[in-house]
């Protein structure tokens, strides 16, 4: 049985998601305790429980009596990871992108293509946005051999959620390939999306885009920012995303969601500053992608290497987990992160 102390390192819900995904892949039972023990609301929140239930469904496993607020779980994956059609509704504004991230590695090693329909929040603080997932993580994983298709049906924001995404994942024919991203090269393209729902009169999307262009002009970057005026969301909301593409094929992104009291210009200030800060470090992965790639690098065959803007608590947590659960070897020297993957193969019953 895999034993994980959920209060270790960052103590975040990411520990639960990584552990559940890896246990599902390995087919080994998981005992997780002290879940989010240091958080203001400790234990499972609805989005964490949904991630566990979704892993259970994909693996045909068992999850002992578990509910919102539980600080300890026992999860036993089934013998085969089953592709097919699945639908999960968070029932809250919890992050659908974090749920998608949890299920993506599991679906890559399933026995058939998976079509996943996920409902909840798509744009909020402290979680990667849909745009970052779709336009930074997924294109990078394609270089490792992953085939993933992603579609936003409807945006969703805090507090009502009800955003909807569809994800299609095709099983790997063999192993994940390692990445070598050491030198980014200069930025050759900058693009973005300014999204606003039910805020056309206030010109929120236009203001975010205009402020971004103003901030990036001194860098002589010409940003192509698409303005999306949405009417399908169940509430007002906004989000801004920027992506830099470099000469050597690296993608670095930054984003922020709107919230009451947060001005359009302040969102643009944050997003532009975050992207500029990461690019100027010479990193080949932004601060969010750096965390996200660790799990896939650990599953790949061979050594993955990429440069990061700076170490973070989340990054250290994820390195600890892949070492503990998979036995992957990791090396961090200054800003160069290397992961010796285990060459994981699909389980066969």
N, C-alpha and C positions, 0 to 999 in steps of 0.2 A: 504494500500500500504506500502511495505517495503521501508523505506527511508535510504539510506546509503551515507555517505560522503566518497568518494573514496580517499580523502587526509588524512584521519585519520590514526593514528598509523604508520604502515610501508608505507602507501600510494602506495602500489605495485599493480601489476596486479592480485595478489592472492586475494585481496579483491573483485575484480570483479568476479573472477572464483568461489570463495566460495559463494558469494551472488547469482549469477546466478543459481548455483546448488541447493542451499537451497530454493530459490524462486520456482524453478521447482518442487521440492519435495512437497512443501507446497501448490502449486497452487495459490500463491499470487503474484500480480503485484509488480514489482521492479522499483524503481526510484533511479538511481545511478548518482551522480554528483561529480564534482571535480576529475574526473578520472585521476589517475596518475599525479596530478597537480604539484607535486614537482620533477618529473622526467625531464631529459634533453629533451626528446621528450614526452611532456604530451599528454594525451588522449589515445584513443585506438590504439594499434598497430595491424597488421594483425592477430597475434595469439589470441589476446583478442576478436576481432570481430568474429573470427572463433568459439571460445568457446561459445559466445552468440548465434550465428546462430545454432550451434549444439544442444544447450539446447532447443532452439525454435523448432528445427526439432523433437527432441525426445518427446517433450510435445505437439506438434501441436499448439504451441502458436503464438504470434505476437510480432514482434520487430519493433518499430517505426523507421522512417528513421534514420539510423545509418551508419557511415562510418569510415574508418581509420582517426584518429585525433579527433573524437567526444569526448567531455569531459562530456557528459551527455547522459544517455540512459533511455528509458522507455520500459520495457519488461513485457509482460503479458503471462504467461504460459497457455497452454491448460488444459483441464480437465483430460486427461488420459496420462500417460507416456507409450509410445508405443515402444515395442521391435521390432526387425526385423533387416534387413540388411541396413547399412548406410556406406557412404564413404565421407570423407572430405579431401581435399587437401589444406594445408596451403598456398601453392604458394610461401613460403619463407622457411628459416631455423628455423622458430619459433618452439617452443618445442611441439612435439607431445605427450610427456609424461605428460606435464601439461594439454593438452587437454584431454588425457585419464583420468587423475585424476579428472577433472571436470565432466566427463560423467559417471565415475564409480559409484558414489553413486546414480545417477539418474537411471542408468540401473539396479541397484540392486533392485529397487522398481518398475520396469516396469511390464507390463502385460504379457510379453513373453521374451524368451531369446533374447539378442542383439548380433549381429555380426558387429563389428565396424572396418572399415578400415581407417587408419589415415596416412597421408603423410606430411612430413616436416622434422624438425631436430630431431635427437635422442640423439646427444651428443654435448653439448655446456656448457659454463659457466652459472652460475646462474639459473640452472634448473636441476632437478633430471634426471639422465641418464636412458636409457631403462633398463640397467642391475640392477640398484638399484630398479626401479619400479617392475621388474619381480622377483627379488631374495631377496628383503627385505620387501617391502610393501605388495605385494600379499601374500606371505606365512604368514605374521602376520595377515592379514585380514581373512585368512582361519580359524584362531582360533576363529574368531568372527562369523563364519558361512557363509562367502562370498565365492562364487565359481566363480573363474575368471581364464581364460586361455589366455596366452599372447605369441605372436610369433613375432620375428623380421624377416621380409622378406628381408630388405635391410637397411644397416646403412645409416645415413645421418648426415652431418656436416655443420658447418658454412663455407662459406656463401651460398652454393647452395642448401642445404637441400636435398629434394627428398628421404629422408629415409622413410621406410614404415613399419608399424606395424599392426598387426591384434589382436584384443581383443575380446574375447567372454565372455559375462557376463550372468550368470543365475540368474533369480529373486530369492530373498529370499523366503523361504517357510513361514517364520514368522518374527521374530524380530532379529536384530543384537544382539549378546551376548557381554557382557562387557569383558574387558581384565583385568587380575591381573598380572602384571609383575613388581614385586618389587625388587627381588634379582636375578641378572643374573646368578650367579654361575661362575665358571671358563670357559674360552674359551676351547672348545673341538675340534673345527675344524676351519680351516682357508682356504678359497678358493678364487679364483679370475679369472678374464678374462683380458687378454691383447689383445686388438683388434687393428689391423692396416689395413688400406685399401690402396692398391697400394703402399705399403712401404716395401715390402719384401726385396728389395735390401739394404735398409738402416737398416734392422734388428730392426726396431722400437719396435715391439711387444716383441722380445727376450730381448732387452735391458731393457724395462720397467719391465719385469718379473724378470730378473736377479738382477736388482737393488732392487726390492722389497724383494726378498729372502735375499739379503745381509743385508738390514735394519732390517728385522724381526728376523734374526738369533740370535742376543743378547737376544731377548725375548724368545728364544727356541720355537718359533712357526714354524712349518713346513707348509708352504703355498703351496697348490695345485693350481697352476696358469695355466689355459688353454690358449694356444696361438692360436689366430684366425687370419689367413691371408686372408683378404677379397679382392675380385676383382669386386664385384657387385656395390659398391658405385659409384656415378657420379663424385667423386673427391677424392683426397688424404685426409686421416684423421686418427685419432687414439683416443683411449680411454682406460683407465685402471680402473678396479673395483676390490675391495677387500670386502669380507664378513666374519665376525666372527660369529660363532654359539656357543652359550654358553650351559652349562650343563642343564640349566632350559628352554631351547628352545627359547632363544631370538636371534634375528638377528640384527647385527649392520653392516652398510656398509659405504664405502667411495669411491669416484671416482673423476676423472677429465678427461676432453677431451684435446686432443692436439690442438695446434694452432701454427701458424707461429712464430718461434723464441722461442718456448717452447721445451726444450730438453726432450728426453725420460726419462732421469734420474731425471730431475726436476719434471716431472709428478709423478714418483714413489715416490720421496721424499715427495711430498704433500699428496698423497693418504695414504701412510704408516703412516705418522705423524698424519693425521686426524683421522685414525682409532684407532691408539694407544692412542691418546688423549681422545677420547670418551670412549673407553673400560676402561681406567684407572680411569675414574670418578666413575665407578661402575654403570653406566647407563644401563637401559634395552632397550633403544631406542636411536639410533644415532641422531645427530643434525638435520637431515633431516626428519627421520621417526617421530620424536617428533612433528614436525609441522603437518605432514600428517595425523597422527592418530586422531587429535582433532575432525575433522568433523565426523568421523565414531563413535568415542566414544560418541559424543553428540547425535547421532541418536540411539545408542544402548539402551537397557533396563537395568538400573542399573548403578552401579558406576565402571568406569574404572580407574585403577591406574597404572602408570609406572614412572620410574625415568628417568630424562633427563640429558644430560651433563651440560647444562646451559640454562638459559632463553635467548631468542633472541627476536628481534623486530617482526619477523614473527610469532613466537609463541604467543606473546601477542596480535597481530592483530587477529589471528585465534580464540583465546579464547574470545576476545571481540565480534567477529561476531557470534559465536554460542550462546553466552549469549543473544545478542541483537535480533537475528532472530529466534532462536529456543526456547529461554528461558532456556537453559541448565545451570546448576550450575557448576562452575569450582573453583578449589582450588589448589594453588601452594604454598607449604611450603618447603623452601630450594630447593632441586632438585626433590621432589616428586610431580608429577602432578596428580590430580584426577578430573574426569569429571563425573558429574551425568547426565546420558543420559535421553532423554525424551521418549524412547520407541516408536520411529516413526513407523507407519504402512503404508502400501501401500494405496494410495488414490483410492477410488472406485467412479465412476461417479454416 
